[in-house]
């Protein structure tokens, strides 16, 4: 069983922000792969979709909490379904990447990501996969919160759209165990 988690703030007012780049990626992936739609499940505090993909059960999860509370969905799901940490993929934004960069990797530290710190502390490991995509960095660190909640410029949107296929490939390779 696999768990694919998109991190973001679920409310409509955050939809087009840098912090919610994964909401856009999620919609594109589900449409691209014809996986259909997520439905809210109060038990897991998340929009969910459970499906069979390439002979494996896959849970797609978009926590409907603030990002810092994403563990409230991830940890109970992993515990209930006995999902091993190496079968979890978390997708999130990254301000420390240069424009256009994405990365698929295992064993990253949480760095400044409080949501990742909370997930790692609940799972008791950082031994899970992550896909990170740039949202760039503001000029000073005291601007980070406002910056990640701002919207993308038109040229940045184009760069993001160019990454849709690459991100879909990361997800599919994770599901197929072909990374």
N, C-alpha and C positions, 0 to 999 in steps of 0.2 A: 504494500500500500504506500502511496506517495501523498504528500501534503504540499501544495503549492500555495503560498501566501503572498498576497499583494499588500504592502503597507501604504497607508494614506489616511487622510481624514475624510470620513464618509459623507459629510454634509455638502449639499449643493453649492454653498458659498465657497467651498475649497476646490471644487471640481477642476477648474482650469489652472490651478496653481502649480508651482514647481514641486512642492511637497507631494502633490498628488499625480505626479507624472505616471504612476503605475495604474491609476484608474483609467487613464487614456490607453495605456498599453493593454490592460485587462480587456477593455471593450474591444479593442482591435484583435487581440488574440482569440477571444471567444467567437467573434464574428468570422475571423479568418479560418479558424479550425472547425467552425460549425458545431461547437460544443454546446451552444444554446445559451441559456440564461441562468444567472444566480438567483437564489431565493433566500430571503432572510430567515434565519433560524435563531430564535431567542435563546435556546439552550447554549449555543456557542457564541452568541453576540456577534454574529457575522452573516454576511451574504455568502451562501455556499452553493456548491454544485458537486455532487458525487457522481462519477462516471467511470466507465471502463475505457481505458486507453492502452492500446498495444498489449493487451493481456494483463494489465495491472489496474487495480482500483485506484483512482486518483480523486482526491478531495481538493477542489479549488476553493480558496477561502479569502474573503476580503473583510477583515475585522471592521465592525461598525462602532468602534470606540475611537477615542483620541489615539494617535500613534503611540504615545507613551504607555498606553494600556493594551496594546496589541497582544501581549502575552495572555490576556484574559480569553482570547480565542485559541491561540496557538498551543499553549501548554495543555489545556483540558482536552483538546482534540488529539494531540500526540499521546497523552496519557490514556485516554479512553480507548483509542484504536490501537494502542501499543505500536505507534509509528516510531521507528528508529530515527535517530537524529540525522543519519546520512540519507534518509528518505524525505527530508524536509528541504524545500527550496523557498527562500525568502527573497522577494524582490523589493528594492528600495532605492530612494534617491541618494545622490552622493555629491556634496559640494566640493570635494577635494579632487575631482577629476577635471581634466582639460575638456574643452568643448568637444562633444561627439564621441567621447570614450564610453564604452560599456565593458563590463568584466563579469565573468562567471568563475566563481572560485569557492573553495571550502576553507575553513579555518581562519577566517579574518577575525581580527579583534573588533570590538564594538566601536572603537574610536570615540567620537563625540555623540554617537547615536544612542540616546537614552532608551529608545524602544528596543534596540538590539541588546542593550545591557539587560533590560528587563526580561527579554526572551531567553537570553543566555543564562541568566540567574535562575529562571524557572526550569529550563531543560537541564541545567547543571552541565552544560557543554556548549562550546561554539563549533562543534563538529557537525555543521549542517551547511548546505550550499546556499549561495547568495548570488543574485544578479544585481549589479549596481549600475546606474546610469547617471551621467553628469547632470547637474542643474547649475553648475558653476558656483563661484564664491563671490560674495560681496566684498567691497574694499576693506571693511573692518569687521571684526568678529561681533561687535555689538549690533550689527545690522543683519545678522544671520536670520533671526526669527522673522523679521518683516520681509526679508528677501525670499526665503523659501515659501512664503505665503503670497508672493506676488505672481503675476501671470507672465507667460513667456512672450518674448518679442516675436514678430512674424518670422524673421530669419531663423530664430531658435526652433520654432514650431516645425519648420521645414527640416531642420537637422534631426529632430526627434522622429518625424515621420519616416525618415530614411533608415531609422534603427528598428522599425517594427518587425521586419523580417528576421533580423539578427536576434532580437529578443525572443521571437516565436521559436526560432531554432534552438536557443538556449533551453527554453522550457521543454520543447519536444525531446531534445537530447537527454535532458534530465529524466523525463518520464520513461524513455526507452533505455536508460542506463548506457548511453552512447556518448559520454563526454570524454 
